[in-house]
Each structure stands twice: as C-alpha cells, then as structure tokens.
C-alpha cells in the first residue's frame, strides 16, 4: 500500500502525521511560505504560544494565516482515498479513519499508553469509562510539572526503569535509548503524568518506544500548560475576531482615503 501511495501521489505515510502532536492529521492546514502541514487545532495553539513562526521550521506565518489557516484540502482528499498501516496491529486503515481506529486498537493502547484523541483538560474517565471532573488531579499534575525543573527552566523527570533522576525530557530520551532500549517493563510515563491531562493510572507497556513516539518535543513550547484547553481555544477565537475587525477597519479607511 505504501508503494501504491507513492506511485499515485508525491506523498509518503509520514506526510499524514502532524509534527506537533505526532498523530495522524486532523483537519490539516498548510502554511503558505514553507508549505508545512499541521492539525488545525495544533497549529492555532502553537500560533498562540510562538507568535509569528511556523512550529516546525520557525519560518514566518502571516497574520491572516495565524487567525484563519488554509485547509490542506488536497491532503484531506488523499487521506480519504488511501490506507496506511496501524503502528501496532498492522491493519490497513484509511488515513482519515486512523485516529478512530487507535481508540479501539488494544495493541496501540498497550504500546503507547495514552489515548490518541486530543486531550480534554477538564473531563477524565474512570476505570469503567464514566466521565468525571478532574480539576484536582489536573492542578496537581500541573504543579508537579512546574516544581521539578532544571537550572535551565526545563522540567525534570525520574527514569521509571532505573530510578535515576533529574533528567530533562531530552536527556531522559537519550538515557533510555542508550540504557534501556530493549527493556520492556510496564510503567507509568513520568512525562505524561506531569501534563495537565496526565492520568497516573495509565500504564505504558513499552516505555522507550512510547518516549520515542510521543515525546520528541517539549509540550511547553507549543501550549501554555497553565491554561486549560477551553481557555486557550476561546482566546484564539477572540484574537481571530480582533484581527478580522482590524482588517475590516483598515479596508474601510483605505477606501475612504482613496475616494477623498
């Protein structure tokens, strides 16, 4: 199927994964200057945090794009036509249905430990799937993320496989790849637990694989970990309206000046 995809298009399977969340693209949008593609929500959140730069290459992003990024409709259409392999069970799934498949793929859940859906900061589920408020645990997780920091300001973690501590995310990644690459022991990911949406009861079967797949970047560089998702979303919407209003005001002023 990968050969069929490459033969029919200029895309490879990697092109269908968002560089921010590391998942299959959801509502893909593309930057005009550098042509990089992201999930719409990931892009808007990154714009809120990083300002005017592409989250991947730090290239410039126009003010209009920051408020209303262009949908990558060509990529969406290809995702509906072609299939890719599930990372864990190797089942062939249409790319646009891959996230839905991950929710029910036990091998995926065992391998990576956390849900593939974009996390909700306010609602969690108990062991039988019932929703419940988790403001307390969210606050505790955020505090833990803030308190364990290195001199450089980056959060630090303890390796769950050997209990060595004071690793930044990158150092923990390097340490595990060097010392525990073939060690498969069920543990709780300290990075996931430290995040606002972290679940301390979630067990990761293959921790090193999970690190390499889910923690190649610092979440704090893309999202404000002090704000819940709804607050960040509302802020982005308000800024979008403000930019739109300023654009209309400038257009009206320009028209008035040209007619005078």
C-alpha positions in Angstrom: 0.0 0.0 0.0 2.9 2.4 0.7 4.2 1.7 -2.8 0.8 2.3 -4.2 0.5 5.6 -2.4 4.0 6.8 -3.5 3.2 5.8 -7.1 -0.1 7.6 -7.2 1.0 10.8 -5.3 4.1 12.6 -4.2 3.3 11.8 -0.5 4.6 9.2 1.9 2.9 8.0 5.0 5.0 10.4 7.1 3.3 13.3 5.4 0.0 12.3 7.1 1.3 12.8 10.6 1.3 16.1 12.4 4.8 17.2 13.6 3.3 18.8 16.8 1.0 16.0 18.2 2.7 13.2 16.3 -0.7 11.8 15.3 -2.5 11.3 12.0 -3.6 14.8 10.8 -7.0 16.0 11.9 -8.4 18.9 9.8 -5.0 19.5 8.2 -3.9 23.1 7.4 -0.9 24.3 5.4 1.4 27.3 5.8 1.8 29.4 2.7 5.5 30.2 2.9 7.0 26.9 3.9 4.1 24.5 3.0 4.3 22.6 6.3 1.1 20.9 7.4 -0.4 20.6 10.9 -3.6 19.7 12.6 -5.7 22.8 12.7 -6.0 22.8 16.4 -2.3 22.1 16.9 -1.4 25.0 14.6 -3.7 27.5 16.2 -2.4 26.5 19.7 1.2 26.8 18.5 0.4 30.2 17.0 -1.0 31.3 20.3 2.3 30.4 22.0 5.0 31.1 19.4 3.5 34.2 17.7 4.6 34.6 14.0 6.7 31.5 13.4 6.0 28.1 11.8 6.0 25.5 14.6 8.3 23.2 12.6 10.9 25.4 10.8 10.3 28.8 12.5 9.5 30.4 9.2 7.3 33.4 9.0 3.5 33.0 9.2 1.2 35.8 8.0 -1.2 37.5 10.3 -4.1 36.2 8.3 -2.8 32.6 8.5 -2.5 32.9 12.3 -6.2 33.6 12.5 -7.5 31.5 9.6 -5.1 29.0 8.3 -5.7 27.5 4.9 -7.1 24.0 4.8 -5.0 21.4 3.0 -7.9 20.0 1.1 -5.7 18.1 -1.4 -4.2 16.2 1.5 -7.6 15.6 3.1 -8.8 14.1 -0.2 -5.8 11.8 -0.4 -6.3 10.7 3.2 -9.8 9.5 2.2 -8.6 7.5 -0.7 -5.5 5.8 0.6 -4.8 3.5 3.5 -1.8 3.1 5.9 -0.7 0.5 8.4 -1.7 0.8 12.1 1.5 1.4 14.0 0.8 -1.7 16.2 -1.6 -4.2 14.7 -0.5 -3.5 11.0 -4.2 -3.4 10.0 -4.7 -1.3 6.8 -6.9 1.7 7.7 -7.9 4.7 5.6 -5.8 7.6 6.9 -8.8 9.7 7.7 -10.1 6.9 9.9 -6.8 6.1 11.6 -7.4 8.1 14.8 -10.8 6.4 15.2 -9.1 3.0 14.9 -6.5 3.9 17.6 -9.3 4.3 20.1 -10.3 0.7 19.8 -6.9 -0.9 18.9 -5.7 -2.6 22.1 -2.2 -3.1 20.8 -1.9 0.6 20.2 -3.2 1.4 23.7 -0.8 -1.1 25.2 2.1 0.2 23.2 1.7 3.9 23.6 -0.3 4.1 26.8 -2.3 7.2 26.1 -5.3 8.0 24.0 -4.8 9.3 20.5 -7.6 11.9 20.9 -6.8 15.5 21.7 -6.9 15.6 25.5 -9.7 17.4 27.4 -8.2 19.2 30.4 -11.5 19.2 32.4 -13.0 15.8 32.0 -11.4 12.4 32.6 -12.8 8.9 32.7 -12.7 6.3 35.4 -11.8 2.7 35.0 -15.3 1.8 33.7 -15.4 4.7 31.2 -17.6 7.0 33.3 -16.8 10.7 32.9 -16.0 12.7 36.0 -14.5 16.1 36.9 -10.7 16.0 37.4 -9.9 19.6 38.4 -7.9 18.5 41.4 -5.7 16.0 39.6 -5.2 18.5 36.8 -4.0 21.1 39.3 -1.7 18.5 41.0 -0.2 17.4 37.7 0.5 21.0 36.6 2.1 21.8 39.9 4.3 18.7 39.6 5.4 19.8 36.1 6.3 23.2 37.5 8.1 22.1 40.6 10.5 19.6 39.0 12.7 21.9 36.9 16.3 22.1 36.0 18.5 25.2 36.2 17.7 25.9 32.6 14.0 26.0 33.4 13.1 22.7 31.8 11.1 20.2 33.8 13.0 17.1 35.1 11.9 13.5 35.5 12.9 10.3 37.1 13.6 7.3 34.9 10.9 4.7 35.8 13.2 1.8 34.7 16.2 2.5 36.9 15.0 5.3 39.2 17.8 7.7 38.2 16.5 11.2 38.5 16.9 14.8 37.3 16.6 14.1 33.6 15.1 16.7 31.2 12.9 15.3 28.6 15.7 15.2 26.0 18.2 13.7 28.5 15.6 11.1 29.6 15.0 10.2 25.9 18.8 9.8 25.3 19.3 7.9 28.6 16.6 5.3 27.8 17.7 4.8 24.2 21.2 4.2 25.5 20.5 2.1 28.5 17.0 0.6 28.3 16.3 0.2 24.6 15.3 -3.5 24.8 13.9 -3.3 28.3 10.1 -3.8 28.1 8.5 -3.3 31.5 5.0 -1.9 32.3 5.5 1.5 33.9 3.8 4.9 34.1 5.3 7.6 31.9 6.5 10.4 34.2 6.2 13.0 31.3 2.6 12.1 30.6 1.7 12.2 34.3 3.2 15.7 34.7 1.0 17.2 31.9 -2.4 18.7 32.8 -4.2 15.9 31.1 -2.0 13.1 32.5 -3.5 10.0 34.0 -1.4 8.4 36.8 -3.2 5.1 36.4 -2.3 4.8 32.7 0.4 2.1 32.2 2.7 2.1 29.2 3.9 -1.4 28.2 6.9 -0.3 26.2 8.2 2.9 27.8 11.2 3.5 25.5 9.0 3.1 22.4 6.5 5.4 23.9 9.1 8.0 24.6 10.4 7.9 21.0 6.9 8.2 19.6 5.3 10.7 21.9 7.9 12.8 23.5 10.3 14.1 20.8 9.4 17.7 21.8 8.6 19.8 24.9 4.8 20.4 25.1 5.5 23.7 26.9 7.0 25.1 23.7 3.6 24.7 21.9 0.9 25.1 24.6 0.5 27.1 27.8 0.4 24.5 30.5 -1.1 27.0 32.9 -4.3 27.3 30.8 -6.9 24.6 30.1 -7.8 23.7 26.6 -11.1 25.6 26.6 -9.4 28.9 27.7 -6.8 28.6 25.0 -9.5 27.9 22.4 -11.6 30.9 23.5 -8.5 33.1 23.4 -7.7 32.0 19.9 -11.3 32.7 18.8 -11.2 36.2 20.4 -7.9 37.1 18.7 -9.3 35.8 15.4 -12.3 38.2 15.7 -10.0 41.0 16.7 -7.8 40.5 13.7 -10.8 40.3 11.4 -12.2 43.5 12.9 -8.9 45.4 12.4 -8.7 44.1 8.8 -12.2 45.5 8.1 -11.4 48.8 9.7 -8.2 49.2 7.7 -10.1 48.3 4.5 -12.8 50.9 5.2 -10.2 53.5 6.0 -8.2 52.8 2.8 -11.4 53.0 0.7 -12.2 56.4 2.4 -8.8 57.7 1.7 -8.8 56.6 -1.9 -12.1 58.3 -2.6 -11.2 61.6 -1.0 
